[in-house]
Amino acid sequence: MSIPAYYGRPALVARYHRGTAPPSVHVVALLQYVGALLTLLAAAGVALLTFGGRLALDRQRIQLPTNVEQGLTGAGAIIAGALAMVALLWLVIARKLQRGRQWARITVILLSLLSIAGTAYQAWQFADRQLLPGLALPILYVLLLNTRAARSWFKGHYW
């Protein structure tokens, strides 16, 4: 009598969960981090100009247009605060992309699609081809976040 080749049910093997995101997600997150840090730097610049920075400016070398100077005195704090809030939200979304949160992926994809539609409409409306380079990053985000590895990462943390 021979031994059967199969004994009962096969063992259940757990899926392999990766510790890091795929390279496509890392590229998008890195670009998001850079954008957030530049926005935070812009917020700091507006705050500096609003709260006493105009006195430190050398009026011989740097001359602000009068409408910019009036806007900074009137709403500079609000502009700086809004830019800082956008930058912090951008940092949170970038971090959640790296951690594999689906809502962050959907948010970036939807905002990118809105940006693509708005830029394409403006380029068509004004017949201005100089607006078309503004499509580069949103298209890159949509493509990189829809790779097989990225979708697997956001679905089950494997790729």
DSSP file (Angstrom, degrees, kcal/mol; ACC not computed):
  #  RESIDUE AA STRUCTURE BP1 BP2  ACC     N-H-->O    O-->H-N    N-H-->O    O-->H-N    TCO  KAPPA ALPHA  PHI   PSI    X-CA   Y-CA   Z-CA
    1    1 A M              0   0    0      0, 0.0     2,-0.2     0, 0.0     0, 0.0   0.000 360.0 360.0 360.0 133.6    0.0    0.0    0.0
    2    2 A S        -     0   0    0      1,-0.0     0, 0.0     0, 0.0     0, 0.0  -0.563 360.0-108.6 -97.2 161.1    1.4    3.3   -1.0
    3    3 A I        -     0   0    0     -2,-0.2    -1,-0.0     1,-0.1     0, 0.0  -0.731  38.4-114.9 -86.8 130.0    1.2    6.6    0.9
    4    4 A P        -     0   0    0      0, 0.0    -1,-0.1     0, 0.0     3,-0.0  -0.329  15.2-132.3 -64.4 148.3   -1.1    9.2   -0.7
    5    5 A A  S    S+     0   0    0      1,-0.1     2,-0.5     2,-0.0    -2,-0.0   0.648  90.1  55.0 -74.8 -14.6    0.6   12.3   -2.0
    6    6 A Y        -     0   0    0      4,-0.0     2,-0.7     0, 0.0    -1,-0.1  -0.973  61.6-169.6-129.3 123.5   -1.8   14.6   -0.3
    7    7 A Y        -     0   0    0     -2,-0.5    -2,-0.0     1,-0.1     0, 0.0  -0.907  55.9 -59.8-111.1 103.3   -2.7   14.6    3.3
    8    8 A G  S    S-     0   0    0     -2,-0.7    -1,-0.1     2,-0.0     0, 0.0  -0.114  97.1 -13.4  66.0-156.3   -5.7   16.8    4.1
    9    9 A R  S    S-     0   0    0      1,-0.1     3,-0.1    -3,-0.1    -2,-0.1  -0.504  74.4-106.6 -81.9 148.2   -6.0   20.5    3.4
   10   10 A P        -     0   0    0      0, 0.0    -1,-0.1     0, 0.0     2,-0.1  -0.367  43.4 -94.4 -71.2 155.8   -2.9   22.6    2.5
   11   11 A A        -     0   0    0      1,-0.1     2,-0.5    -2,-0.1     0, 0.0  -0.403  36.0-117.4 -69.4 143.7   -1.6   24.9    5.1
   12   12 A L        -     0   0    0     -2,-0.1     2,-0.5    -3,-0.1    -1,-0.1  -0.728  28.8-157.8 -83.0 125.9   -2.8   28.5    4.9
   13   13 A V        -     0   0    0     -2,-0.5     2,-0.1     3,-0.0     3,-0.1  -0.911  13.8-128.3-108.5 127.1    0.1   30.8    4.3
   14   14 A A        -     0   0    0     -2,-0.5     2,-0.1     1,-0.1     3,-0.0  -0.386  31.0-102.4 -70.6 149.4   -0.2   34.4    5.3
   15   15 A R        -     0   0    0      1,-0.1     2,-0.7    -2,-0.1    -1,-0.1  -0.380  37.8-106.3 -68.9 151.2    0.6   37.1    2.7
   16   16 A Y        -     0   0    0     -3,-0.1     2,-0.6    -2,-0.1   143,-0.2  -0.705  32.1-153.0 -82.6 117.5    3.9   38.8    2.9
   17   17 A H        -     0   0    0     -2,-0.7   141,-0.2   141,-0.1     2,-0.2  -0.818  10.9-140.4 -94.5 124.7    3.5   42.3    4.2
   18   18 A R        -     0   0    0    139,-2.1     3,-0.0    -2,-0.6    -1,-0.0  -0.499   4.7-144.2 -83.1 152.2    6.2   44.7    3.1
   19   19 A G  S    S+     0   0    0     -2,-0.2     2,-0.3     2,-0.1    -1,-0.1   0.705  80.4  43.1 -87.4 -22.0    7.6   47.3    5.4
   20   20 A T  S    S-     0   0    0    137,-0.1    -2,-0.1     1,-0.0    79,-0.1  -0.871  84.8-106.4-126.7 159.4    8.0   50.0    2.8
   21   21 A A        -     0   0    0     -2,-0.3   129,-0.1    77,-0.2    77,-0.1  -0.336  45.8 -91.9 -75.5 160.5    6.0   51.4   -0.1
   22   22 A P    >>  -     0   0    0      0, 0.0     4,-1.9     0, 0.0     3,-0.6  -0.278  41.9-102.5 -67.4 162.0    7.0   50.7   -3.7
   23   23 A P  H 3> S+     0   0    0      0, 0.0     4,-2.3     0, 0.0     5,-0.2   0.833 119.5  59.4 -57.7 -34.4    9.3   53.2   -5.5
   24   24 A S  H 3> S+     0   0    0      1,-0.2     4,-1.8     2,-0.2     5,-0.1   0.901 107.8  45.4 -63.2 -38.9    6.4   54.8   -7.4
   25   25 A V  H <> S+     0   0    0     -3,-0.6     4,-2.7     2,-0.2    -1,-0.2   0.881 110.6  54.2 -70.6 -37.5    4.7   55.8   -4.1
   26   26 A H  H  X S+     0   0    0     -4,-1.9     4,-2.5     2,-0.2    -2,-0.2   0.885 107.0  51.5 -62.9 -38.1    8.0   57.0   -2.7
   27   27 A V  H  X S+     0   0    0     -4,-2.3     4,-2.3     2,-0.2    -1,-0.2   0.935 112.1  45.5 -64.4 -45.6    8.5   59.3   -5.7
   28   28 A V  H  X S+     0   0    0     -4,-1.8     4,-2.2     1,-0.2    -2,-0.2   0.925 114.1  48.8 -63.7 -44.1    5.0   60.8   -5.3
   29   29 A A  H  X S+     0   0    0     -4,-2.7     4,-2.7     2,-0.2    -2,-0.2   0.899 110.2  51.7 -63.4 -40.2    5.5   61.2   -1.5
   30   30 A L  H  X S+     0   0    0     -4,-2.5     4,-2.4     2,-0.2    -1,-0.2   0.922 110.5  47.7 -62.9 -43.7    8.9   62.8   -2.0
   31   31 A L  H  X S+     0   0    0     -4,-2.3     4,-2.3     1,-0.2    -1,-0.2   0.870 111.8  51.1 -64.8 -35.5    7.4   65.3   -4.5
   32   32 A Q  H  X S+     0   0    0     -4,-2.2     4,-2.5     2,-0.2    -2,-0.2   0.906 109.3  50.3 -66.7 -41.7    4.6   66.0   -2.1
   33   33 A Y  H  X S+     0   0    0     -4,-2.7     4,-2.6     2,-0.2    -2,-0.2   0.925 110.8  49.2 -60.5 -45.1    7.1   66.6    0.7
   34   34 A V  H  X S+     0   0    0     -4,-2.4     4,-2.3     1,-0.2    -2,-0.2   0.923 112.1  48.3 -62.5 -44.4    9.1   69.0   -1.4
   35   35 A G  H  X S+     0   0    0     -4,-2.3     4,-2.1     1,-0.2    -1,-0.2   0.899 112.3  49.0 -62.0 -41.2    5.9   70.9   -2.4
   36   36 A A  H  X S+     0   0    0     -4,-2.5     4,-2.4     2,-0.2    -2,-0.2   0.907 111.3  48.8 -66.3 -41.6    4.8   71.1    1.2
   37   37 A L  H  X S+     0   0    0     -4,-2.6     4,-2.1     2,-0.2    -2,-0.2   0.881 111.1  50.0 -67.9 -36.6    8.2   72.4    2.4
   38   38 A L  H  X S+     0   0    0     -4,-2.3     4,-2.1     2,-0.2    -1,-0.2   0.886 111.3  49.4 -66.4 -37.5    8.3   75.0   -0.3
   39   39 A T  H  X S+     0   0    0     -4,-2.1     4,-2.2     2,-0.2    -2,-0.2   0.889 110.2  50.5 -67.1 -39.0    4.8   76.1    0.7
   40   40 A L  H  X S+     0   0    0     -4,-2.4     4,-2.1     2,-0.2    -2,-0.2   0.881 109.6  51.2 -64.6 -37.9    5.9   76.3    4.3
   41   41 A L  H  X S+     0   0    0     -4,-2.1     4,-2.2     2,-0.2    -2,-0.2   0.887 109.0  50.7 -65.0 -39.5    8.9   78.4    3.2
   42   42 A A  H  X S+     0   0    0     -4,-2.1     4,-2.5     2,-0.2    -2,-0.2   0.891 108.9  51.9 -64.6 -39.3    6.5   80.8    1.3
   43   43 A A  H  X S+     0   0    0     -4,-2.2     4,-2.4     1,-0.2    -2,-0.2   0.907 109.8  49.1 -63.2 -41.1    4.3   81.1    4.5
   44   44 A A  H  X S+     0   0    0     -4,-2.1     4,-2.5     2,-0.2    -2,-0.2   0.891 110.6  51.0 -65.5 -38.5    7.4   82.0    6.5
   45   45 A G  H  X S+     0   0    0     -4,-2.2     4,-2.4     2,-0.2    -2,-0.2   0.910 111.0  47.1 -64.7 -42.6    8.4   84.6    3.9
   46   46 A V  H  X S+     0   0    0     -4,-2.5     4,-2.3     2,-0.2    -2,-0.2   0.912 113.3  49.1 -65.1 -41.7    4.9   86.2    3.9
   47   47 A A  H  X S+     0   0    0     -4,-2.4     4,-2.7     2,-0.2     6,-0.3   0.900 110.7  50.8 -64.0 -39.7    4.9   86.2    7.7
   48   48 A L  H  <>S+     0   0    0     -4,-2.5     5,-1.5     1,-0.2    -2,-0.2   0.917 113.4  44.4 -63.9 -43.5    8.4   87.8    7.7
   49   49 A L  I  <>S+     0   0    0     -4,-2.4     5,-0.8     4,-0.2     3,-0.4   0.841 115.9  48.6 -69.4 -32.1    7.3   90.5    5.3
   50   50 A T  I  <5S+     0   0    0     -4,-2.3     2,-1.2     1,-0.2    -2,-0.2   0.935 109.2  50.3 -73.8 -46.4    4.1   91.1    7.2
   51   51 A F  I  <5S-     0   0    0     -4,-2.7    -1,-0.2    -5,-0.2    -2,-0.1  -0.536 138.0 -50.7-100.2  69.1    5.5   91.3   10.7
   52   52 A G  I >>5S+     0   0    0     -2,-1.2     4,-0.8    -3,-0.4     3,-0.6   0.400 102.7 114.8  92.2  -3.1    8.3   93.8   10.5
   53   53 A G  I 3>< +     0   0    0     -5,-1.5     4,-1.0    -6,-0.3     3,-0.2   0.787  68.9  65.9 -71.2 -25.2   10.2   92.4    7.6
   54   54 A R  H 34<S+     0   0    0     -5,-0.8    -1,-0.2     1,-0.2     3,-0.1   0.816  97.9  54.4 -66.2 -28.6    9.5   95.4    5.5
   55   55 A L  H <4 S+     0   0    0     -3,-0.6    -1,-0.2     1,-0.2    -2,-0.2   0.831 107.5  50.3 -71.5 -30.6   11.5   97.6    7.8
   56   56 A A  H  < S+     0   0    0     -4,-0.8    -1,-0.2    -3,-0.2    -2,-0.2   0.654  89.0 102.7 -81.9 -15.3   14.5   95.2    7.4
   57   57 A L  S  < S-     0   0    0     -4,-1.0     2,-0.9    -3,-0.1     3,-0.0  -0.451  78.0-124.2 -69.6 138.2   14.2   95.3    3.6
   58   58 A D    >>  -     0   0    0     -2,-0.2     4,-2.7     1,-0.2     3,-0.8  -0.750  18.9-156.9 -80.8 109.1   16.8   97.5    1.8
   59   59 A R  T 34 S+     0   0    0     -2,-0.9    -1,-0.2     1,-0.3    -2,-0.0   0.678  88.4  59.9 -67.3 -16.0   14.5   99.8   -0.2
   60   60 A Q  T 34 S+     0   0    0      1,-0.1    -1,-0.3    -3,-0.0     3,-0.1   0.864 117.3  28.0 -77.2 -35.9   17.3  100.5   -2.6
   61   61 A R  T <4 S+     0   0    0     -3,-0.8     2,-0.6     1,-0.2    -2,-0.2   0.883 124.5  39.7 -93.2 -44.0   17.8   96.9   -3.7
   62   62 A I     <  -     0   0    0     -4,-2.7     2,-0.5     2,-0.0    -1,-0.2  -0.933  63.5-179.5-115.9 118.9   14.3   95.3   -3.2
   63   63 A Q        -     0   0    0     -2,-0.6    -4,-0.1    -3,-0.1     3,-0.0  -0.967  13.2-153.3-120.7 120.7   11.2   97.3   -4.1
   64   64 A L        -     0   0    0     -2,-0.5    -2,-0.0     1,-0.1     2,-0.0  -0.697  28.4-107.7 -86.7 140.6    7.8   95.7   -3.6
   65   65 A P     >  -     0   0    0      0, 0.0     4,-2.3     0, 0.0     3,-0.3  -0.346  30.1-117.1 -61.2 150.4    5.0   96.9   -5.8
   66   66 A T  H  > S+     0   0    0      1,-0.2     4,-2.5     2,-0.2     5,-0.2   0.865 113.4  53.7 -63.1 -36.6    2.5   99.1   -3.9
   67   67 A N  H  > S+     0   0    0      2,-0.2     4,-2.0     1,-0.2    -1,-0.2   0.874 110.0  48.1 -67.7 -34.4   -0.4   96.6   -4.4
   68   68 A V  H  > S+     0   0    0     -3,-0.3     4,-2.2     2,-0.2    -2,-0.2   0.913 112.3  49.3 -68.1 -42.1    1.7   93.8   -2.9
   69   69 A E  H  X S+     0   0    0     -4,-2.3     4,-1.8     1,-0.2    -2,-0.2   0.903 112.4  47.2 -64.9 -40.8    2.7   95.9    0.0
   70   70 A Q  H  X S+     0   0    0     -4,-2.5     4,-2.0     1,-0.2    -1,-0.2   0.888 111.4  51.7 -66.8 -38.6   -0.9   97.0    0.7
   71   71 A G  H  X S+     0   0    0     -4,-2.0     4,-2.8     1,-0.2    -2,-0.2   0.882 109.2  50.2 -65.1 -37.6   -2.0   93.4    0.5
   72   72 A L  H  X S+     0   0    0     -4,-2.2     4,-1.3     1,-0.2     5,-0.2   0.865 110.9  48.2 -70.2 -35.0    0.6   92.2    2.9
   73   73 A T  H  < S+     0   0    0     -4,-1.8    -1,-0.2    -5,-0.2    -2,-0.2   0.870 119.3  39.6 -72.3 -33.5   -0.4   94.9    5.5
   74   74 A G  H  < S+     0   0    0     -4,-2.0    -2,-0.2    -5,-0.2    -3,-0.2   0.926 138.7   4.4 -81.2 -45.8   -4.0   94.1    5.2
   75   75 A A  H  X S+     0   0    0     -4,-2.8     4,-2.6    -5,-0.2     5,-0.2   0.109  87.7 117.3-130.7  22.3   -4.1   90.3    4.9
   76   76 A G  H  X S+     0   0    0     -4,-1.3     4,-2.7     1,-0.2     5,-0.2   0.888  80.0  49.1 -61.5 -41.1   -0.6   89.1    5.4
   77   77 A A  H  > S+     0   0    0     -5,-0.2     4,-2.4     2,-0.2    -1,-0.2   0.894 112.6  48.1 -66.8 -38.9   -1.3   87.2    8.6
   78   78 A I  H  > S+     0   0    0      2,-0.2     4,-2.6     1,-0.2    -2,-0.2   0.909 112.9  48.2 -67.4 -41.6   -4.3   85.5    7.0
   79   79 A I  H  X S+     0   0    0     -4,-2.6     4,-2.5     2,-0.2    -2,-0.2   0.929 113.0  47.7 -63.9 -45.0   -2.2   84.6    3.9
   80   80 A A  H  X S+     0   0    0     -4,-2.7     4,-2.2    -5,-0.2    -2,-0.2   0.909 113.6  47.9 -63.4 -41.9    0.7   83.3    6.0
   81   81 A G  H  X S+     0   0    0     -4,-2.4     4,-2.3     2,-0.2    -2,-0.2   0.905 112.0  48.9 -65.2 -41.8   -1.7   81.2    8.1
   82   82 A A  H  X S+     0   0    0     -4,-2.6     4,-2.3     2,-0.2    -2,-0.2   0.914 112.1  48.5 -65.3 -42.1   -3.5   79.8    5.1
   83   83 A L  H  X S+     0   0    0     -4,-2.5     4,-2.4     1,-0.2    -1,-0.2   0.900 111.4  50.5 -63.8 -39.9   -0.3   78.8    3.4
   84   84 A A  H  X S+     0   0    0     -4,-2.2     4,-2.4    -5,-0.2    -2,-0.2   0.901 110.5  49.2 -65.4 -40.0    1.0   77.2    6.6
   85   85 A M  H  X S+     0   0    0     -4,-2.3     4,-2.4     2,-0.2    -2,-0.2   0.913 111.6  48.7 -65.6 -42.2   -2.2   75.2    7.0
   86   86 A V  H  X S+     0   0    0     -4,-2.3     4,-2.3     1,-0.2    -2,-0.2   0.912 111.7  50.3 -62.3 -41.9   -2.1   74.0    3.4
   87   87 A A  H  X S+     0   0    0     -4,-2.4     4,-2.2     2,-0.2    -2,-0.2   0.911 111.3  47.2 -64.4 -42.5    1.6   73.0    3.9
   88   88 A L  H  X S+     0   0    0     -4,-2.4     4,-2.1     2,-0.2    -1,-0.2   0.900 112.5  49.2 -67.1 -39.7    0.8   71.0    7.0
   89   89 A L  H  X S+     0   0    0     -4,-2.4     4,-2.3     1,-0.2    -1,-0.2   0.893 110.3  52.1 -63.3 -39.0   -2.1   69.3    5.4
   90   90 A W  H  X S+     0   0    0     -4,-2.3     4,-2.3     2,-0.2    -2,-0.2   0.881 108.3  50.9 -63.9 -40.3    0.2   68.5    2.4
   91   91 A L  H  X S+     0   0    0     -4,-2.2     4,-2.3     2,-0.2    -1,-0.2   0.901 109.7  50.3 -64.2 -40.9    2.8   67.0    4.8
   92   92 A V  H  X S+     0   0    0     -4,-2.1     4,-2.5     2,-0.2    -2,-0.2   0.925 111.1  48.3 -63.6 -44.3    0.1   64.8    6.4
   93   93 A I  H  X S+     0   0    0     -4,-2.3     4,-1.9     1,-0.2    -1,-0.2   0.905 110.7  51.4 -63.9 -40.5   -1.1   63.5    3.0
   94   94 A A  H  X S+     0   0    0     -4,-2.3     4,-1.7     1,-0.2    -1,-0.2   0.914 111.7  47.0 -62.6 -42.1    2.5   62.8    1.9
   95   95 A R  H  X S+     0   0    0     -4,-2.3     4,-1.7     1,-0.2    -2,-0.2   0.906 111.0  50.9 -66.7 -40.7    3.1   60.8    5.1
   96   96 A K  H  X>S+     0   0    0     -4,-2.5     5,-2.5     1,-0.2     4,-0.7   0.813 105.5  57.3 -68.9 -28.7   -0.1   58.9    4.8
   97   97 A L  H ><5S+     0   0    0     -4,-1.9     3,-0.9     3,-0.2    -1,-0.2   0.936 107.8  47.4 -62.0 -45.5    0.8   58.0    1.2
   98   98 A Q  H 3<5S+     0   0    0     -4,-1.7    -2,-0.2     1,-0.2    -1,-0.2   0.846 110.0  52.6 -65.1 -32.9    4.0   56.4    2.4
   99   99 A R  H 3<5S-     0   0    0     -4,-1.7    -1,-0.2    -5,-0.1    -2,-0.2   0.565 118.6-110.3 -82.1  -8.3    2.1   54.5    5.1
  100  100 A G  T <<5 +     0   0    0     -3,-0.9     2,-0.5    -4,-0.7    -3,-0.2   0.803  54.5 164.3  90.3  30.5   -0.3   53.1    2.6
  101  101 A R     >< -     0   0    0     -5,-2.5     4,-1.4     1,-0.2     3,-0.5  -0.722  30.1-151.0 -85.8 125.0   -3.6   54.9    3.4
  102  102 A Q  H  > S+     0   0    0     -2,-0.5     4,-2.6    52,-0.3     5,-0.2   0.853  93.2  60.0 -63.9 -37.2   -6.1   54.5    0.6
  103  103 A W  H  > S+     0   0    0      1,-0.2     4,-2.2     2,-0.2    -1,-0.2   0.855 103.9  51.3 -63.1 -33.5   -7.9   57.9    1.4
  104  104 A A  H  > S+     0   0    0     -3,-0.5     4,-2.4     2,-0.2    -1,-0.2   0.902 110.1  49.2 -69.1 -40.1   -4.6   59.7    0.8
  105  105 A R  H  X S+     0   0    0     -4,-1.4     4,-2.5     2,-0.2    -2,-0.2   0.931 112.8  46.9 -62.6 -46.3   -4.1   58.0   -2.6
  106  106 A I  H  X S+     0   0    0     -4,-2.6     4,-2.8     2,-0.2     5,-0.2   0.897 111.5  52.2 -64.0 -40.4   -7.7   58.9   -3.6
  107  107 A T  H  X S+     0   0    0     -4,-2.2     4,-2.5    -5,-0.2     5,-0.2   0.936 112.0  44.7 -61.2 -47.3   -7.3   62.5   -2.4
  108  108 A V  H  X S+     0   0    0     -4,-2.4     4,-2.2     2,-0.2    -2,-0.2   0.904 114.6  49.1 -65.6 -40.7   -4.1   63.0   -4.5
  109  109 A I  H  X S+     0   0    0     -4,-2.5     4,-2.5    -5,-0.2    -2,-0.2   0.933 113.0  46.6 -65.1 -44.9   -5.6   61.3   -7.6
  110  110 A L  H  X S+     0   0    0     -4,-2.8     4,-2.3     1,-0.2    -2,-0.2   0.923 114.0  47.2 -64.6 -43.8   -8.8   63.4   -7.4
  111  111 A L  H  X S+     0   0    0     -4,-2.5     4,-2.1    -5,-0.2    -1,-0.2   0.872 112.5  51.0 -65.2 -35.1   -6.9   66.6   -6.9
  112  112 A S  H  X S+     0   0    0     -4,-2.2     4,-2.6    -5,-0.2    -2,-0.2   0.913 109.6  49.4 -67.3 -42.0   -4.6   65.7   -9.7
  113  113 A L  H  X S+     0   0    0     -4,-2.5     4,-2.5     2,-0.2    -2,-0.2   0.894 111.3  49.6 -64.6 -39.0   -7.5   65.0  -12.0
  114  114 A L  H  X S+     0   0    0     -4,-2.3     4,-2.6     2,-0.2    -1,-0.2   0.901 111.6  49.4 -64.0 -39.9   -9.1   68.3  -11.1
  115  115 A S  H  X S+     0   0    0     -4,-2.1     4,-2.6     2,-0.2     5,-0.3   0.903 110.7  49.6 -65.3 -41.6   -5.8   70.0  -11.8
  116  116 A I  H  X S+     0   0    0     -4,-2.6     4,-2.5     2,-0.2     5,-0.2   0.931 113.1  46.6 -62.1 -45.8   -5.4   68.3  -15.2
  117  117 A A  H  X S+     0   0    0     -4,-2.5     4,-2.3     2,-0.2    -2,-0.2   0.925 114.8  46.4 -64.3 -44.7   -9.0   69.3  -16.2
  118  118 A G  H  X S+     0   0    0     -4,-2.6     4,-2.3     2,-0.2    -2,-0.2   0.909 114.6  46.2 -65.1 -42.8   -8.5   72.9  -15.1
  119  119 A T  H  X S+     0   0    0     -4,-2.6     4,-2.5     2,-0.2    -2,-0.2   0.915 113.7  48.5 -67.3 -42.7   -5.2   73.3  -16.7
  120  120 A A  H  X S+     0   0    0     -4,-2.5     4,-2.1    -5,-0.3    -2,-0.2   0.902 111.9  50.1 -64.4 -40.1   -6.3   71.7  -20.0
  121  121 A Y  H  X S+     0   0    0     -4,-2.3     4,-3.3    -5,-0.2    -2,-0.2   0.925 112.0  47.0 -64.4 -44.1   -9.5   73.9  -20.0
  122  122 A Q  H  X S+     0   0    0     -4,-2.3     4,-2.6     2,-0.2     6,-0.3   0.899 111.2  51.5 -65.1 -39.4   -7.4   77.1  -19.4
  123  123 A A  H  X>S+     0   0    0     -4,-2.5     5,-1.0     1,-0.2     4,-0.5   0.886 116.1  41.6 -63.9 -37.3   -5.0   76.1  -22.1
  124  124 A W  H  <5S+     0   0    0     -4,-2.1     3,-0.2     3,-0.2    -2,-0.2   0.915 115.4  49.8 -73.5 -44.2   -7.9   75.6  -24.5
  125  125 A Q  H  <5S+     0   0    0     -4,-3.3    -2,-0.2     1,-0.2    -3,-0.2   0.909 123.3  29.5 -63.1 -45.1   -9.8   78.7  -23.4
  126  126 A F  H  <5S-     0   0    0     -4,-2.6    -1,-0.2    -5,-0.2    -2,-0.2   0.423  99.7-129.6 -97.5   1.0   -6.9   81.1  -23.7
  127  127 A A  T  <5 +     0   0    0     -4,-0.5     2,-0.6    -3,-0.2    -3,-0.2   0.906  57.8 148.1  49.7  46.5   -5.1   79.2  -26.5
  128  128 A D    > < -     0   0    0     -5,-1.0     3,-1.1    -6,-0.3    -1,-0.2  -0.929  34.6-173.5-117.4 108.8   -2.0   79.4  -24.4
  129  129 A R  G >  S+     0   0    0     -2,-0.6     3,-1.1     1,-0.2    -1,-0.1   0.606  76.9  79.3 -76.5 -11.1    0.5   76.5  -24.8
  130  130 A Q  G 3  S+     0   0    0      1,-0.2    -1,-0.2     2,-0.1     4,-0.1   0.666  86.1  61.2 -71.0 -14.1    2.6   77.9  -22.0
  131  131 A L  G X  S+     0   0    0     -3,-1.1     3,-1.6     1,-0.2    -1,-0.2   0.680  82.4  83.3 -81.1 -18.3    0.2   76.4  -19.5
  132  132 A L  G X  S+     0   0    0     -3,-1.1     3,-2.1     1,-0.3     4,-0.2   0.789  76.2  65.5 -63.7 -31.5    0.7   72.9  -20.7
  133  133 A P  G >  S+     0   0    0      0, 0.0     3,-1.5     0, 0.0     4,-0.4   0.755  87.9  73.3 -61.8 -18.5    3.9   72.2  -18.6
  134  134 A G  G <  S+     0   0    0     -3,-1.6    -2,-0.2     1,-0.3   -15,-0.1   0.591  86.2  65.0 -67.7  -8.8    1.6   72.5  -15.6
  135  135 A L  G <> S+     0   0    0     -3,-2.1     4,-2.1    -4,-0.1     5,-0.3   0.613  80.3  84.2 -84.3 -13.7    0.2   69.1  -16.5
  136  136 A A  H <> S+     0   0    0     -3,-1.5     4,-2.3    -4,-0.2     5,-0.2   0.941  91.9  39.1 -61.3 -55.1    3.4   67.3  -15.9
  137  137 A L  H  > S+     0   0    0     -4,-0.4     4,-2.8     2,-0.2     5,-0.2   0.932 115.9  49.5 -67.4 -45.7    3.2   66.7  -12.1
  138  138 A P  H  > S+     0   0    0      0, 0.0     4,-2.3     0, 0.0    -1,-0.2   0.915 113.7  47.0 -59.7 -39.7   -0.5   65.9  -11.9
  139  139 A I  H  X S+     0   0    0     -4,-2.1     4,-2.5     2,-0.2     5,-0.2   0.913 112.0  51.1 -65.7 -40.5   -0.2   63.4  -14.8
  140  140 A L  H  X S+     0   0    0     -4,-2.3     4,-2.8    -5,-0.3     5,-0.2   0.910 109.8  50.2 -61.7 -42.5    2.9   61.9  -13.1
  141  141 A Y  H  X S+     0   0    0     -4,-2.8     4,-2.2     2,-0.2    -2,-0.2   0.934 111.7  47.5 -60.9 -46.3    1.0   61.5   -9.8
  142  142 A V  H  X S+     0   0    0     -4,-2.3     4,-0.5    -5,-0.2    -2,-0.2   0.923 115.2  45.4 -63.0 -43.8   -1.9   59.8  -11.5
  143  143 A L  H >< S+     0   0    0     -4,-2.5     3,-0.9     1,-0.2    -2,-0.2   0.932 115.1  45.7 -66.0 -45.5    0.3   57.4  -13.4
  144  144 A L  H >< S+     0   0    0     -4,-2.8     3,-0.8     1,-0.2     6,-0.2   0.829 111.7  51.0 -70.9 -31.1    2.6   56.5  -10.5
  145  145 A L  H 3< S+     0   0    0     -4,-2.2    -1,-0.2    -5,-0.2    -2,-0.2   0.517 107.9  55.2 -84.4  -3.1   -0.3   56.0   -8.0
  146  146 A N  T << S+     0   0    0     -3,-0.9    -1,-0.2    -4,-0.5    -2,-0.2   0.176  77.6 118.6-113.4  17.3   -2.1   53.6  -10.5
  147  147 A T  S <> S-     0   0    0     -3,-0.8     4,-2.5     1,-0.1     5,-0.2  -0.391  78.2-110.5 -72.9 162.0    0.8   51.2  -11.0
  148  148 A R  H  > S+     0   0    0      1,-0.2     4,-2.2     2,-0.2     5,-0.2   0.905 118.9  50.1 -60.7 -42.0    0.1   47.6  -10.0
  149  149 A A  H  > S+     0   0    0      2,-0.2     4,-2.2     1,-0.2    -1,-0.2   0.899 111.0  48.8 -65.0 -40.3    2.6   47.8   -7.1
  150  150 A A  H  > S+     0   0    0      2,-0.2     4,-2.3    -6,-0.2     5,-0.2   0.925 111.2  49.0 -67.1 -44.0    1.0   51.0   -5.8
  151  151 A R  H  X S+     0   0    0     -4,-2.5     4,-1.6     1,-0.2    -1,-0.2   0.909 112.8  48.3 -61.9 -40.7   -2.5   49.6   -6.0
  152  152 A S  H  X S+     0   0    0     -4,-2.2     4,-2.8    -5,-0.2     6,-0.9   0.888 109.8  53.1 -65.2 -38.3   -1.4   46.5   -4.1
  153  153 A W  H  X S+     0   0    0     -4,-2.2     4,-1.7     4,-0.2    -2,-0.2   0.919 112.3  43.1 -63.4 -44.0    0.4   48.6   -1.5
  154  154 A F  H  < S+     0   0    0     -4,-2.3   -52,-0.3     2,-0.2    -1,-0.2   0.759 117.3  47.8 -75.9 -23.1   -2.7   50.6   -0.8
  155  155 A K  H  < S-     0   0    0     -4,-1.6    -2,-0.2    -5,-0.2    -1,-0.2   0.919 139.0 -10.4 -82.2 -46.1   -5.0   47.6   -0.8
  156  156 A G  H  < S-     0   0    0     -4,-2.8    -3,-0.2     2,-0.3    -2,-0.2   0.267  89.1-104.9-144.5  16.7   -3.0   45.2    1.4
  157  157 A H  S  < S+     0   0    0     -4,-1.7  -139,-2.1    -5,-0.5     2,-0.3   0.850  87.7 100.4  59.5  37.9    0.5   46.5    2.1
  158  158 A Y              0   0    0     -6,-0.9    -2,-0.3  -141,-0.2    -1,-0.2  -0.966 360.0 360.0-141.1 159.3    2.2   44.1   -0.2
  159  159 A W              0   0    0     -2,-0.3    -6,-0.1  -143,-0.2    -7,-0.1   0.306 360.0 360.0-158.0 360.0    3.5   44.5   -3.8
